[in-house]
């Protein structure tokens, strides 16, 4: 038995479609064991993690026309930004590209991911541009004053990822660990959300492709195809969305032991077209392989499953008062 996207669209329009989250599907599997195509039409999936392939393109008026010919370099809140290929000669307008992984020259734990979230929060940021003639132009600006602000991704939403261990004899600074990664297999760091990951639920990308509507950081966006380093065994996606409609709760920066990184979120609906997609959707964490790799050389040294990571785990954040540093101003308290 199979059906088309148009069949499912008609069911949605008539109000007869069954749309479930992946979490609800997982709970149904545990309770019933058997689920057929008649039980579900669309499954909603999502992933949220460090998304290193994230960047933003911003275009906005910086100064009066004729104020400068071309921009040589730029920073926003101390984060390097790169003038775009269009010079906008003498218009006073600048196009900038900001990498989510860029590091501030002023604050060691502040980077592109933090900057993009602050823009979405509506905060003013300081733009500093060095013109080709040596003039320095500065301007405080907020997202409402930026006519074009899009977030793009070169590779996001990997079909899960891997676990890393450090078998060497020395600690290691890495984007995969908040603190220095301890040696001698003392810890493991895991990336990937297992059964709720979008591509895990559509591994052959039968329903996800160019033009697929998705949510990036809560804003409607579109898939533009597969991303860099994508391969049939480990696919990922390339997408874009307008920053104006994003929710800061779903994005931000994260300070790793190797410096700040960028957090992003994707949500993707999966039409359940056939039995193969259904079987992929029903696959539980305990049945999803998790490769274990040496973080130093990125070579496989073992295997596990996502069940060892996510099954019977308390996902609530815990606070240990004995480990509190007693900062003068607690940045965690307002949240």
C-alpha positions as CSV (number, residue, x, y, z in Angstrom):
1,X,0.0,0.0,0.0
2,X,1.2,3.5,-0.8
3,X,-0.2,7.0,-1.3
4,X,0.9,10.3,-2.7
5,X,1.6,13.7,-1.1
6,X,-1.5,15.0,-2.9
7,X,-3.6,12.2,-1.2
8,X,-2.3,13.4,2.2
9,X,-3.0,17.0,1.3
10,X,-6.6,16.2,0.5
11,X,-6.9,14.4,3.9
12,X,-5.5,17.4,5.7
13,X,-7.8,19.8,3.9
14,X,-10.8,17.7,4.7
15,X,-9.8,17.5,8.4
16,X,-9.4,13.8,8.3
17,X,-5.6,13.5,8.4
18,X,-3.8,12.1,11.5
19,X,-0.8,14.2,12.3
20,X,1.4,13.0,15.2
21,X,4.8,14.0,16.6
22,X,7.6,11.5,16.5
23,X,7.4,11.3,20.3
24,X,3.7,10.4,20.1
25,X,4.6,7.7,17.5
26,X,7.2,6.3,19.9
27,X,4.7,6.1,22.7
28,X,2.2,4.4,20.5
29,X,4.8,1.8,19.5
30,X,5.5,1.1,23.1
31,X,1.8,0.7,23.9
32,X,0.4,-1.0,20.8
33,X,3.4,-2.5,19.1
34,X,1.7,-2.5,15.7
35,X,1.0,0.7,13.7
36,X,-0.1,0.8,10.1
37,X,-0.5,3.4,7.4
38,X,-4.1,3.9,8.4
39,X,-3.0,5.1,11.8
40,X,-0.9,8.1,10.7
41,X,-0.6,10.5,7.7
42,X,2.1,12.9,8.8
43,X,4.8,12.7,11.4
44,X,6.5,15.9,12.7
45,X,10.2,15.6,13.4
46,X,12.8,17.9,14.8
47,X,16.5,18.4,15.7
48,X,18.3,21.0,17.8
49,X,22.0,21.0,18.3
50,X,25.2,22.8,17.5
51,X,24.8,23.5,13.8
52,X,28.3,24.5,12.6
53,X,27.2,25.0,9.0
54,X,25.1,28.0,9.9
55,X,25.7,31.6,8.5
56,X,23.6,34.7,8.1
57,X,23.5,37.2,5.2
58,X,22.6,40.7,6.2
59,X,22.1,43.7,3.9
60,X,21.4,47.2,5.2
61,X,22.1,50.9,4.9
62,X,25.2,51.8,6.8
63,X,25.8,55.5,5.8
64,X,24.6,58.1,3.4
65,X,25.2,57.5,-0.3
66,X,28.7,58.4,-1.4
67,X,30.1,58.0,2.2
68,X,32.3,55.1,1.1
69,X,33.1,53.2,-2.1
70,X,33.6,49.7,-0.8
71,X,34.0,47.9,2.5
72,X,37.3,46.3,3.3
73,X,36.4,44.5,6.5
74,X,33.7,44.5,9.2
75,X,32.7,43.4,12.7
76,X,29.4,43.2,14.5
77,X,29.7,43.2,18.3
78,X,33.3,42.3,17.7
79,X,32.4,39.2,15.6
80,X,34.1,39.2,12.2
81,X,31.7,39.8,9.2
82,X,32.6,39.4,5.6
83,X,31.6,41.9,2.9
84,X,29.5,40.2,0.3
85,X,30.3,39.7,-3.4
86,X,28.1,42.6,-4.4
87,X,30.1,45.8,-3.6
88,X,27.1,48.2,-3.6
89,X,29.5,50.8,-4.7
90,X,28.8,54.3,-3.3
91,X,25.2,53.4,-2.2
92,X,26.0,53.5,1.5
93,X,24.5,50.0,1.7
94,X,26.6,47.0,2.8
95,X,26.1,43.2,2.4
96,X,27.7,41.1,5.1
97,X,28.0,37.4,5.8
98,X,28.3,36.3,9.4
99,X,29.4,32.8,10.3
100,X,27.7,31.1,13.2
101,X,31.1,29.8,14.3
102,X,32.9,33.1,14.2
103,X,34.6,34.2,17.4
104,X,34.5,37.7,18.9
105,X,37.8,39.5,19.1
106,X,36.7,41.0,22.4
107,X,34.9,38.3,24.4
108,X,36.3,34.7,24.4
109,X,32.9,33.0,24.9
110,X,30.9,35.2,22.5
111,X,30.5,34.3,18.8
112,X,28.3,34.3,15.8
113,X,25.6,32.2,17.3
114,X,25.2,34.6,20.3
115,X,25.1,37.5,17.9
116,X,22.4,36.0,15.7
117,X,20.2,35.3,18.7
118,X,20.7,38.9,20.1
119,X,19.6,40.2,16.7
120,X,16.4,38.0,16.8
121,X,15.8,39.2,20.4
122,X,15.6,42.8,19.0
123,X,18.8,44.0,20.7
124,X,21.0,46.7,19.2
125,X,24.4,45.6,17.9
126,X,27.4,47.7,17.0
127,X,28.5,47.5,13.3
128,X,32.1,48.6,12.6
129,X,33.1,48.8,8.9
130,X,36.6,49.7,7.6
131,X,36.3,51.2,4.1
132,X,38.9,50.7,1.4
133,X,40.1,54.3,1.9
134,X,40.8,53.6,5.6
135,X,37.7,55.4,7.0
136,X,36.0,53.6,10.0
137,X,32.2,53.7,9.9
138,X,30.2,52.8,13.0
139,X,26.5,52.3,13.5
140,X,24.2,50.8,16.2
141,X,21.5,48.8,14.4
142,X,18.7,46.3,15.3
143,X,17.0,43.6,13.2
144,X,14.1,45.9,12.3
145,X,16.5,48.2,10.5
146,X,18.0,45.4,8.4
147,X,15.8,45.0,5.3
148,X,17.4,41.6,4.4
149,X,18.3,39.1,7.1
150,X,18.4,35.4,6.2
151,X,20.0,32.5,8.0
152,X,21.4,29.8,5.6
153,X,23.0,26.5,6.3
154,X,25.7,24.7,4.4
155,X,24.9,21.5,6.4
156,X,22.4,21.0,9.1
157,X,20.1,18.2,10.4
158,X,22.6,15.3,9.9
159,X,20.9,11.9,10.0
160,X,22.1,11.6,13.6
161,X,25.8,11.7,14.1
162,X,28.4,9.9,16.2
163,X,29.8,9.6,19.7
164,X,33.3,10.6,20.5
165,X,35.8,9.4,23.1
166,X,39.4,10.5,23.8
167,X,41.7,7.4,24.1
168,X,44.8,9.6,24.2
169,X,46.8,10.4,27.3
170,X,46.1,14.2,27.3
171,X,42.9,16.3,27.6
172,X,41.7,17.8,24.4
173,X,40.0,21.1,23.5
174,X,37.2,20.3,21.1
175,X,33.8,21.7,19.9
176,X,32.3,18.4,21.1
177,X,32.9,19.1,24.8
178,X,32.1,22.1,27.0
179,X,35.2,21.4,29.1
180,X,38.5,19.9,28.0
181,X,37.7,16.4,26.9
182,X,39.3,14.1,29.5
183,X,41.8,11.4,28.3
184,X,41.8,7.6,28.7
185,X,38.2,7.0,27.7
186,X,37.0,8.8,30.8
187,X,33.9,10.3,29.1
188,X,31.9,10.2,25.9
189,X,30.2,13.0,24.0
190,X,27.2,12.3,21.8
191,X,25.6,14.3,19.0
192,X,22.3,13.3,17.5
193,X,18.7,13.1,18.6
194,X,18.0,9.5,17.6
195,X,14.4,8.6,16.7
196,X,13.0,12.1,16.3
197,X,15.7,13.2,13.8
198,X,14.1,14.3,10.5
199,X,16.3,12.3,8.1
200,X,16.2,9.2,10.3
201,X,12.4,9.2,9.6
202,X,12.9,9.7,5.8
203,X,16.4,8.2,5.2
204,X,16.2,8.1,1.4
205,X,14.8,11.7,1.3
206,X,11.6,10.6,-0.5
207,X,9.6,13.4,1.0
208,X,12.4,15.9,1.9
209,X,13.9,17.8,-1.1
210,X,14.3,21.2,-2.8
211,X,11.4,23.4,-1.8
212,X,10.2,21.4,1.2
213,X,8.7,23.7,3.8
214,X,10.4,23.5,7.2
215,X,10.9,25.5,10.4
216,X,14.3,26.9,11.1
217,X,14.5,28.3,14.6
218,X,10.7,28.5,14.5
219,X,10.5,30.5,11.2
220,X,9.1,29.0,8.0
221,X,12.0,28.2,5.7
222,X,12.8,25.9,2.8
223,X,15.1,23.1,2.0
224,X,17.5,24.0,-0.8
225,X,18.9,20.5,-1.2
226,X,21.5,18.3,0.5
227,X,24.4,20.1,2.2
228,X,28.2,19.9,2.1
229,X,29.7,16.5,3.1
230,X,26.3,14.9,2.6
231,X,26.5,11.3,1.4
232,X,23.9,8.5,1.0
233,X,24.9,6.9,4.3
234,X,25.1,10.2,6.2
235,X,22.9,12.8,4.5
236,X,22.3,16.3,5.8
237,X,20.3,19.3,4.5
238,X,20.9,22.8,3.2
239,X,18.2,25.4,4.0
240,X,17.3,29.0,4.6
241,X,14.8,31.1,6.5
242,X,14.0,34.7,7.4
243,X,15.5,35.8,10.7
244,X,12.5,38.2,11.4
245,X,10.2,35.3,12.1
246,X,12.6,33.3,14.3
247,X,12.2,32.5,17.9
248,X,15.3,33.2,20.0
249,X,14.4,30.3,22.2
250,X,15.4,27.9,19.5
251,X,18.8,29.3,18.6
252,X,21.9,30.8,20.2
253,X,25.5,30.4,21.0
254,X,27.3,27.7,23.0
255,X,30.7,28.0,24.5
256,X,32.8,24.9,24.0
257,X,36.3,24.2,25.1
258,X,37.5,25.2,21.6
259,X,35.5,28.4,21.6
260,X,31.9,29.5,20.8
261,X,29.7,27.5,18.4
262,X,26.2,28.1,17.0
263,X,23.0,26.3,18.1
264,X,20.1,25.9,15.6
265,X,16.8,24.1,15.3
266,X,15.0,22.4,12.4
267,X,11.5,21.0,12.3
268,X,10.4,18.9,9.3
269,X,7.0,17.2,8.6
270,X,7.3,13.7,7.0
271,X,4.3,12.5,4.9
272,X,4.0,8.8,5.5
273,X,3.7,7.7,1.9
274,X,4.6,4.0,2.0
275,X,5.6,1.1,4.2
276,X,9.3,1.8,4.0
277,X,8.9,5.3,5.4
278,X,6.6,3.9,8.1
279,X,9.2,1.3,9.1
280,X,11.8,4.1,9.4
281,X,9.4,6.2,11.5
282,X,8.7,3.2,13.8
283,X,12.4,2.6,14.5
284,X,13.2,3.3,18.1
285,X,16.4,4.6,19.7
286,X,17.4,1.1,20.9
287,X,17.5,0.0,17.2
288,X,19.4,3.0,15.8
289,X,23.2,2.4,15.5
290,X,25.5,4.9,17.1
291,X,29.1,4.9,15.9
292,X,31.8,5.6,18.5
293,X,34.9,7.4,17.2
294,X,38.3,8.5,18.4
295,X,37.9,12.3,18.5
296,X,41.6,12.8,17.7
297,X,41.6,11.1,14.3
298,X,37.8,10.7,13.6
299,X,38.2,6.9,13.1
300,X,35.6,4.3,14.3
301,X,36.6,2.3,17.3
302,X,33.3,0.9,18.5
303,X,29.5,1.0,18.3
304,X,26.5,1.4,20.5
305,X,22.8,2.6,20.0
306,X,20.9,5.7,20.7
307,X,19.0,3.8,23.3
308,X,22.1,3.8,25.5
309,X,22.0,7.6,25.3
310,X,18.3,8.5,25.5
311,X,16.3,5.6,27.0
312,X,15.2,6.2,30.7
313,X,17.1,9.5,30.9
314,X,15.9,12.4,33.0
315,X,16.0,15.3,30.5
316,X,15.4,18.0,33.1
317,X,18.3,20.3,33.9
318,X,19.6,19.7,37.4
319,X,21.2,22.4,39.7
320,X,23.9,21.5,42.2
321,X,24.3,24.4,44.6
322,X,27.6,23.1,45.8
323,X,29.1,23.7,42.4
324,X,27.8,27.3,42.1
325,X,30.6,29.8,41.6
326,X,28.6,32.5,43.4
327,X,28.9,35.1,40.6
328,X,27.9,38.7,41.5
329,X,25.3,38.6,38.8
330,X,23.7,35.3,38.0
331,X,23.0,35.0,34.3
332,X,21.1,31.8,34.7
333,X,18.5,33.1,37.2
334,X,16.4,35.2,34.8
335,X,15.8,32.1,32.6
